[in-house]
């Protein structure tokens, strides 16, 4: 039987993880009328989502777009973001923790909520919406459950963790919070957003460069650390001039979002705190730095000059070091999971970690237990690399390496099948060459596909499977 869970849980998605509607019709979401039409219509449907103004305190910015719910199934915008969805996470929290799904005013009180938000906008706008949700539903849950000491637990993927930190610190939400659990949140930013702004968003048939450059959120995802090599010095994006596509003033404003949180954290340093539990993806090829030559910016997977090379990985989107809040830099509190960003929040190992952490927060103290302990051995894991999208008729290539396995070339199996479940899965055994494995899958029709890469070494020991999604786009 699930343990009684007294707190209220809110799940926050990352960028692109909320359905956006206008006049009751989806303009972004997982349906033939939304995501897939975006890809096959050369992005015309997303052209309507250009942001022309963004007051973070305004609920309605005048374009009629509203965020209505989380996307529970796989979805992607190749080159910007992809996600296997939030359904498995929400279902696991509900069933394994015995949570009650919350409803609106006048209905049953609950302690499991989702926070959809307009991911184009300033993250402050979503934080204000989170504050309203907690102010409305936490008192209702306390009254209905009898748990007067119930608090809120925020479970956030990617950019949702940045929304959470602004609510908790700048909006004083810490007073009602027990914990924040994050999956791959870019607390220090990610070079992917820098690469997009400087070099445009062009992928196969899509050119959404100007639309996506209009989004406030993209600038708040910029690295806040010195990662751009100018030859004689390293600079931050907010200090970079003369690169087409990068608006320095907006980059400065994006960094100010983070600095506002920093100042609030410092002001609250002596206050009773909430627990932060960062879960970081690792072992996947991830952009780390950039260089500028003659006004042209080029991103790289090499760590910035002066960094230890051990930091040169991540989840394929967010560098490993960025997934740790700055004030926890030396606490070593992170949980590292060899998974890609798109699936970091739904893998069985991740969900098990979250459920156990949240259960323990409900009073299952282990402080009275004494005994010897030792750190775990280096675990085998897979490092997987694949493109976001392929043209129909082009082989889909999945490649990578195996790390910490007892043999140098374990058996690697790639399973690929339609994300919508309307077709059979295919399994392929990878070939090895030069210390790397690869699989080419041919003959896939246009659509979105789930990809799972697993391994077994010569002793029969498996490594945690790595998941991702990929689009095959009609020409």
ZANU-937205 format. One line per 3 residues: their letters; for each residue x, y, z of C-alpha. Coordinates in pm, 1 decimal. Example, Ala and Ser with C-alpha at 12.3 -4.5 7.8 and 13.67 -1.06 7.14 Angstrom:
BEGIN
AS) 1230.0/-450.0/780.0 | 1367.0/-106.0/714.0
***
This chain:
BEGIN
XXX) 0.0/0.0/0.0 | 132.7/347.5/-87.3 | 250.5/551.3/208.0
XXX) 29.6/846.7/300.8 | 173.7/1149.1/124.0 | 81.8/1472.5/296.8
XXX) 247.9/1726.2/65.2 | 121.1/1881.5/-257.7 | 321.7/1795.5/-571.2
XXX) 341.9/2018.0/-880.1 | 499.8/1891.7/-1205.0 | 654.9/2156.7/-1432.4
XXX) 759.8/2077.6/-1791.4 | 1051.8/2212.7/-1990.9 | 1047.6/2432.0/-2299.0
XXX) 793.4/2308.7/-2561.3 | 640.0/2075.0/-2298.3 | 301.1/2250.1/-2272.3
XXX) 17.5/2246.7/-2523.6 | -43.1/2595.3/-2664.6 | -390.4/2681.0/-2798.1
XXX) -551.7/2975.3/-2972.5 | -932.0/2998.2/-3001.5 | -966.0/2641.9/-2874.2
XXX) -734.7/2496.8/-3140.7 | -387.7/2357.8/-3081.0 | -103.2/2557.6/-3227.9
XXX) 154.2/2348.5/-3041.9 | 102.2/2000.7/-2900.4 | 117.1/1634.3/-2989.2
XXX) -141.8/1595.3/-3260.3 | -153.1/1578.9/-3636.2 | -281.4/1936.4/-3631.3
XXX) 12.4/2063.5/-3429.3 | 361.9/1915.9/-3407.6 | 358.2/1704.8/-3720.0
XXX) 194.7/1973.4/-3930.9 | 465.7/2207.8/-3809.4 | 726.9/1980.6/-3959.8
XXX) 548.5/1901.2/-4283.8 | 419.7/2253.8/-4347.7 | 770.5/2401.3/-4332.9
XXX) 687.8/2551.8/-3995.9 | 405.2/2777.9/-4114.8 | 193.4/2696.2/-3807.2
XXX) 470.2/2810.9/-3575.1 | 513.6/3137.2/-3761.7 | 193.3/3242.9/-3583.7
XXX) 368.3/3195.7/-3248.1 | 613.1/3482.3/-3295.0 | 632.0/3685.2/-2973.3
XXX) 586.7/4060.9/-3024.3 | 563.6/4170.7/-2660.1 | 618.6/4010.6/-2321.7
XXX) 519.5/4172.3/-1993.2 | 592.8/3897.2/-1737.9 | 318.6/4020.0/-1503.8
XXX) 52.6/4003.8/-1775.7 | -158.6/3688.9/-1787.6 | -267.2/3771.4/-2143.7
XXX) -14.1/3930.9/-2378.2 | -274.5/3994.2/-2645.3 | -206.1/3721.2/-2899.9
XXX) -473.5/3481.8/-2774.0 | -228.4/3199.1/-2698.2 | -284.6/3001.8/-2378.4
XXX) -109.6/2700.6/-2226.4 | -372.8/2438.5/-2145.1 | -198.2/2117.7/-2033.4
XXX) 126.1/1924.7/-2029.8 | 218.3/1711.2/-2329.8 | 217.1/1352.5/-2207.1
XXX) 351.9/1190.5/-2524.4 | 663.1/1229.8/-2736.3 | 705.9/1564.1/-2912.2
XXX) 991.3/1756.4/-3067.8 | 1101.8/2063.6/-3252.3 | 1419.5/1933.1/-3418.0
XXX) 1725.3/2137.8/-3334.0 | 1564.4/2315.0/-3039.2 | 1409.1/2059.3/-2808.2
XXX) 1265.0/1709.3/-2797.2 | 1089.0/1521.2/-2523.0 | 937.6/1177.8/-2470.6
XXX) 656.3/1342.1/-2270.5 | 544.3/1367.7/-1908.9 | 279.4/1096.7/-1892.6
XXX) 506.1/828.6/-1739.1 | 630.0/1068.9/-1470.9 | 281.9/1192.3/-1372.3
XXX) 141.9/837.4/-1372.0 | 429.6/709.4/-1156.4 | 392.3/989.7/-901.2
XXX) 18.7/927.0/-881.9 | 33.3/548.5/-841.8 | 357.2/496.0/-649.3
XXX) 297.7/777.7/-401.0 | -80.2/745.3/-380.7 | -139.5/1106.3/-484.6
XXX) -480.0/1252.0/-567.4 | -501.2/1440.7/-895.9 | -613.6/1798.0/-829.2
XXX) -907.0/1968.8/-996.3 | -1040.2/2321.2/-1019.7 | -1231.5/2526.4/-767.6
XXX) -1545.0/2356.6/-634.5 | -1420.7/2007.5/-717.3 | -1225.9/1746.1/-526.8
XXX) -914.0/1878.5/-351.9 | -595.5/1708.5/-467.3 | -222.3/1697.1/-410.9
XXX) -93.5/1633.2/-764.3 | -101.9/1917.8/-1014.7 | 55.7/1998.9/-1349.2
XXX) 162.7/2352.3/-1440.4 | 137.9/2415.7/-1815.0 | 286.3/2749.5/-1918.6
XXX) 361.4/2950.9/-2230.4 | 722.1/2844.1/-2289.2 | 787.4/3127.5/-2534.6
XXX) 764.4/3387.6/-2261.4 | 971.9/3523.5/-1975.5 | 1003.1/3252.2/-1709.8
XXX) 881.4/3506.3/-1454.9 | 534.7/3488.4/-1612.1 | 516.5/3114.3/-1544.4
XXX) 648.7/3170.0/-1191.0 | 358.9/3408.6/-1118.1 | 119.3/3141.7/-1244.7
XXX) 285.6/2884.9/-1015.5 | 245.7/3121.2/-720.5 | -126.9/3147.4/-792.1
XXX) -164.9/2769.8/-815.2 | 6.0/2712.2/-479.7 | -181.8/2997.5/-309.5
XXX) -513.0/2846.9/-426.1 | -462.0/2474.2/-382.9 | -223.0/2428.0/-90.9
XXX) -476.4/2569.4/164.0 | -751.6/2355.0/5.8 | -536.2/2043.2/35.2
XXX) -440.8/2120.5/395.0 | -806.4/2159.6/487.5 | -921.1/1846.2/302.3
XXX) -637.3/1620.2/420.0 | -601.3/1752.5/774.7 | -226.9/1792.9/717.0
XXX) -180.9/2146.1/846.9 | 194.9/2120.4/792.9 | 166.8/2012.5/427.3
XXX) 399.9/2195.1/190.6 | 459.4/2199.9/-182.4 | 708.3/1974.4/-361.2
XXX) 807.2/2093.1/-709.8 | 916.1/1830.8/-965.2 | 1057.5/2012.0/-1267.5
XXX) 1216.9/1915.9/-1597.2 | 1461.9/2141.9/-1777.9 | 1343.1/2504.8/-1794.7
XXX) 1065.9/2422.7/-1546.8 | 1335.3/2422.8/-1280.0 | 1421.0/2784.6/-1364.8
XXX) 1054.0/2879.3/-1330.5 | 1054.5/2704.4/-993.0 | 1365.3/2881.3/-863.6
XXX) 1221.7/3223.2/-950.2 | 898.9/3139.0/-767.5 | 1082.1/2999.2/-466.2
XXX) 1335.0/3279.5/-429.3 | 1221.0/3600.9/-599.7 | 851.7/3543.3/-514.1
XXX) 917.4/3406.5/-162.2 | 766.6/3066.4/-241.3 | 1027.1/2900.2/-18.7
XXX) 804.5/2968.2/280.2 | 561.8/2697.2/163.4 | 807.6/2461.6/-7.6
XXX) 956.2/2136.2/117.5 | 1164.1/2042.3/-185.3 | 1253.7/2108.8/-546.8
XXX) 1352.4/1810.5/-761.7 | 1498.2/1900.5/-1101.7 | 1585.9/1694.3/-1409.6
XXX) 1844.9/1853.9/-1634.0 | 1762.1/2213.0/-1539.7 | 2018.0/2451.4/-1701.1
XXX) 2079.5/2660.3/-1389.7 | 2391.9/2802.4/-1559.0 | 2246.9/2801.7/-1909.4
XXX) 2322.6/2588.2/-2214.1 | 2525.5/2664.6/-2529.9 | 2249.9/2509.4/-2744.7
XXX) 2050.2/2831.7/-2709.2 | 2357.5/3039.4/-2798.6 | 2415.8/2828.2/-3108.4
XXX) 2056.0/2875.2/-3215.3 | 2050.1/3252.6/-3168.9 | 2382.2/3311.0/-3344.3
XXX) 2346.0/3060.5/-3627.1 | 1970.9/3041.6/-3676.5 | 1712.7/2767.2/-3657.3
XXX) 1727.2/2583.6/-3987.7 | 1662.5/2212.7/-3989.3 | 1578.3/2026.5/-4305.5
XXX) 1260.8/2196.4/-4436.2 | 1222.1/2432.9/-4141.1 | 1346.0/2788.3/-4107.2
XXX) 1206.1/2928.7/-3784.5 | 1502.2/3151.5/-3708.3 | 1324.2/3481.5/-3659.6
XXX) 1024.4/3327.7/-3480.4 | 1237.1/3151.5/-3222.8 | 1467.5/3450.9/-3179.4
XXX) 1161.5/3643.7/-3062.4 | 1120.7/3424.6/-2752.6 | 1226.9/3571.3/-2418.6
XXX) 1284.4/3221.8/-2279.2 | 1560.9/3147.4/-2530.7 | 1765.8/3437.3/-2393.6
XXX) 1711.0/3316.7/-2037.0 | 1860.1/2981.0/-2139.5 | 2190.1/3138.5/-2250.3
XXX) 2505.3/3035.6/-2060.1 | 2572.1/3269.7/-1771.3 | 2936.1/3165.5/-1746.8
XXX) 3239.1/3261.2/-1957.1 | 3226.5/3007.1/-2237.4 | 3300.3/3206.2/-2556.4
XXX) 3664.2/3214.4/-2662.9 | 3767.5/3536.8/-2836.9 | 4133.0/3433.6/-2854.2
XXX) 4263.8/3672.1/-2589.9 | 3985.7/3616.3/-2335.5 | 3668.3/3428.0/-2247.5
XXX) 3336.4/3614.2/-2231.1 | 2972.3/3548.2/-2153.4 | 2698.4/3583.7/-2418.6
XXX) 2583.4/3897.6/-2235.6 | 2929.8/4047.8/-2296.9 | 2953.9/3956.5/-2664.0
XXX) 2920.3/4219.3/-2936.1 | 2923.2/4196.2/-3312.9 | 2767.4/3852.8/-3369.5
XXX) 2466.7/3863.1/-3600.3 | 2149.8/3717.4/-3451.0 | 2254.3/3767.8/-3088.6
XXX) 2088.1/4072.4/-2931.8 | 2330.4/4176.8/-2656.9 | 2070.6/4382.3/-2470.4
XXX) 1835.3/4085.4/-2453.5 | 2125.1/3862.1/-2346.3 | 2197.6/4105.9/-2060.9
XXX) 1828.7/4093.8/-1964.1 | 1841.6/3714.4/-1974.0 | 2136.7/3709.0/-1736.4
XXX) 1959.4/3954.5/-1505.7 | 1684.8/3693.0/-1460.5 | 1946.7/3462.4/-1304.6
XXX) 2110.0/3740.3/-1103.1 | 1772.4/3832.6/-954.2 | 1742.7/3475.4/-826.8
XXX) 2101.3/3490.6/-694.4 | 2028.6/3804.6/-494.3 | 1717.2/3648.2/-343.4
XXX) 1909.2/3331.3/-250.1 | 2169.1/3542.2/-71.6 | 1897.5/3733.8/115.2
XXX) 1739.3/3406.3/228.3 | 2065.2/3237.0/324.0 | 1988.1/3239.0/697.1
XXX) 1623.3/3138.6/654.0 | 1487.9/2782.5/690.1 | 1546.3/2635.1/347.3
XXX) 1379.9/2389.4/117.3 | 1568.8/2085.6/-9.3 | 1706.6/2100.8/-364.8
XXX) 1760.7/1763.8/-534.5 | 1922.0/1809.0/-878.5 | 1923.6/1511.5/-1115.2
XXX) 2179.3/1557.3/-1392.7 | 2218.0/1366.3/-1715.8 | 2571.5/1258.8/-1795.5
XXX) 2779.1/1065.2/-2042.2 | 2616.0/1210.9/-2357.2 | 2792.2/1436.0/-2614.9
XXX) 2692.9/1794.0/-2523.0 | 2786.7/2142.3/-2645.3 | 3005.8/2314.4/-2385.2
XXX) 3170.0/2624.3/-2535.2 | 3202.1/2849.3/-2840.2 | 3456.6/3055.8/-3029.7
XXX) 3419.4/3363.0/-3248.1 | 3631.7/3430.4/-3555.8 | 3551.8/3726.7/-3784.1
XXX) 3206.9/3760.8/-3631.2 | 3112.6/3396.6/-3686.7 | 3028.4/3194.3/-3375.5
XXX) 3103.0/2821.6/-3368.6 | 2992.8/2599.5/-3080.7 | 3199.1/2304.0/-2959.8
XXX) 3182.1/2003.8/-2728.5 | 3519.9/2103.0/-2584.4 | 3507.6/2252.2/-2234.6
XXX) 3609.9/2618.5/-2202.4 | 3978.7/2692.2/-2150.3 | 4087.0/2625.8/-1793.7
XXX) 3815.0/2373.8/-1713.4 | 3884.7/2018.3/-1605.4 | 3801.8/1781.1/-1892.8
XXX) 3596.1/1565.7/-1651.9 | 3317.9/1822.6/-1688.8 | 3293.0/1777.4/-2065.2
XXX) 2968.8/1586.1/-2091.9 | 2600.7/1621.0/-2005.7 | 2264.0/1497.6/-2127.2
XXX) 2305.6/1599.3/-2490.7 | 2141.0/1938.6/-2428.4 | 2243.4/2063.8/-2083.5
XXX) 2609.1/2043.6/-1974.4 | 2652.2/1836.0/-1662.5 | 2790.8/2129.8/-1462.3
XXX) 2493.3/2345.8/-1556.7 | 2244.5/2103.9/-1397.6 | 2379.6/2195.3/-1050.0
XXX) 2257.2/2517.1/-883.1 | 2546.9/2754.2/-823.1 | 2502.0/2764.4/-445.6
XXX) 2531.3/2382.3/-436.8 | 2852.5/2372.4/-641.7 | 3056.5/2211.4/-362.2
XXX) 2782.1/2008.5/-191.8 | 2801.4/1710.2/-431.2 | 2427.8/1651.3/-387.8
XXX) 2355.4/1568.2/-751.3 | 2230.1/1235.9/-875.8 | 2401.6/1156.4/-1206.8
XXX) 2211.2/940.8/-1454.6 | 2346.2/834.7/-1797.3 | 2045.0/949.7/-1995.2
XXX) 1963.6/1198.4/-2269.0 | 1774.8/1518.9/-2194.2 | 1457.4/1418.3/-2377.6
XXX) 1402.7/1116.5/-2149.3 | 1575.9/1220.6/-1827.1 | 1244.3/1266.7/-1643.8
XXX) 1086.7/932.1/-1739.1 | 1354.3/661.9/-1722.3 | 1286.0/386.0/-1465.5
XXX) 1599.7/474.3/-1270.0 | 1504.8/843.2/-1254.9 | 1147.6/774.8/-1145.4
XXX) 1268.6/531.3/-879.3 | 1508.6/797.3/-746.0 | 1236.1/1061.0/-729.9
XXX) 978.6/835.4/-564.9 | 1227.0/725.2/-297.0 | 1340.8/1081.6/-228.8
XXX) 984.3/1206.8/-195.1 | 884.1/915.8/28.1 | 1174.0/986.3/261.4
XXX) 1071.1/1353.0/285.5 | 744.1/1239.9/440.8 | 915.5/1141.2/765.9
XXX) 1099.1/816.9/695.3 | 1416.8/925.5/874.5 | 1728.3/706.6/860.4
XXX) 1925.7/923.5/1102.6 | 1920.2/661.7/1378.8 | 2075.8/397.5/1156.5
XXX) 2450.3/357.0/1191.9 | 2685.5/143.0/987.4 | 2980.1/145.0/746.3
XXX) 2937.3/281.7/399.5 | 3131.6/299.7/77.5 | 3082.5/470.1/-252.7
XXX) 2945.9/274.4/-547.2 | 3184.9/150.6/-815.9 | 3197.9/328.9/-1150.3
XXX) 2889.1/201.7/-1327.8 | 2877.6/106.2/-1696.1 | 2679.3/343.9/-1913.5
XXX) 2616.5/431.6/-2277.5 | 2695.6/756.9/-2454.5 | 2452.8/795.9/-2745.2
XXX) 2452.0/1047.1/-3029.3 | 2188.7/1096.9/-3301.7 | 2046.0/1383.7/-3501.3
XXX) 1708.6/1533.3/-3418.2 | 1560.8/1471.1/-3762.8 | 1627.7/1287.7/-4088.0
XXX) 1474.1/1321.9/-4432.7 | 1250.1/1040.8/-4551.2 | 1463.0/795.9/-4749.6
XXX) 1775.9/888.5/-4555.2 | 1914.9/621.3/-4316.4 | 1862.1/706.0/-3949.3
XXX) 2201.0/663.0/-3782.5 | 2236.8/598.6/-3408.6 | 2595.2/598.0/-3282.1
XXX) 2793.3/619.2/-2960.1 | 3033.4/455.9/-2716.7 | 3015.8/221.2/-2417.1
XXX) 3180.9/344.3/-2096.3 | 3302.9/139.1/-1796.3 | 3194.1/-194.0/-1946.8
XXX) 3402.0/-502.3/-1864.6 | 3462.5/-560.8/-2234.7 | 3542.1/-299.3/-2497.2
XXX) 3269.2/-403.1/-2741.4 | 2955.2/-521.7/-2559.4 | 2644.9/-619.7/-2751.6
XXX) 2452.0/-301.5/-2832.0 | 2085.5/-328.4/-2929.5 | 1887.7/-39.3/-3078.4
XXX) 1508.1/-57.4/-3060.6 | 1314.8/193.2/-3272.7 | 941.2/224.5/-3320.9
XXX) 666.4/483.5/-3384.2 | 604.3/709.3/-3084.3 | 229.7/691.6/-3144.4
XXX) 236.0/313.6/-3117.8 | 80.6/264.7/-3460.9 | 343.9/25.4/-3590.5
XXX) 586.1/-248.1/-3481.9 | 922.7/-185.9/-3317.0 | 1241.0/-281.5/-3496.0
XXX) 1551.5/-416.9/-3322.1 | 1902.0/-384.8/-3462.0 | 2236.8/-500.2/-3325.2
XXX) 2504.1/-233.4/-3363.0 | 2835.2/-281.4/-3536.8 | 3163.6/-172.3/-3383.0
XXX) 3440.6/19.7/-3557.1 | 3724.3/220.3/-3405.1 | 3584.5/189.9/-3052.7
XXX) 3239.5/329.2/-3149.2 | 2913.6/154.7/-3227.2 | 2663.0/252.2/-3493.0
XXX) 2333.8/137.4/-3643.1 | 2169.3/255.9/-3963.8 | 1793.0/207.0/-3987.9
XXX) 1649.6/242.2/-4336.7 | 1302.0/258.1/-4484.5 | 1129.5/455.0/-4207.2
XXX) 819.8/643.4/-4314.3 | 764.6/1003.8/-4197.7 | 678.4/1029.1/-3830.1
XXX) 817.5/1053.8/-3477.0 | 1005.8/751.1/-3343.7 | 1110.0/632.9/-2998.0
XXX) 1470.5/513.4/-2978.0 | 1608.2/292.3/-2697.8 | 1973.7/186.0/-2685.8
XXX) 2071.5/-95.5/-2449.9 | 2383.6/-302.9/-2389.0 | 2487.6/-636.5/-2240.9
XXX) 2853.1/-718.6/-2167.8 | 3019.0/-1058.3/-2200.7 | 2914.8/-1146.9/-1842.3
XXX) 2551.5/-1073.1/-1920.7 | 2545.8/-747.2/-1721.3 | 2324.7/-471.6/-1868.2
XXX) 2385.6/-96.7/-1853.1 | 2095.2/147.4/-1803.8 | 1914.8/194.0/-2133.8
XXX) 1935.5/536.8/-2300.4 | 1617.8/677.5/-2459.5 | 1552.7/951.5/-2711.7
XXX) 1321.6/1040.0/-2998.3 | 1387.7/1121.4/-3362.6 | 1176.5/1264.4/-3645.4
XXX) 1167.4/1142.0/-4003.7 | 1046.1/1430.2/-4217.1 | 877.4/1410.9/-4556.5
X) 1063.6/1599.7/-4827.2
***
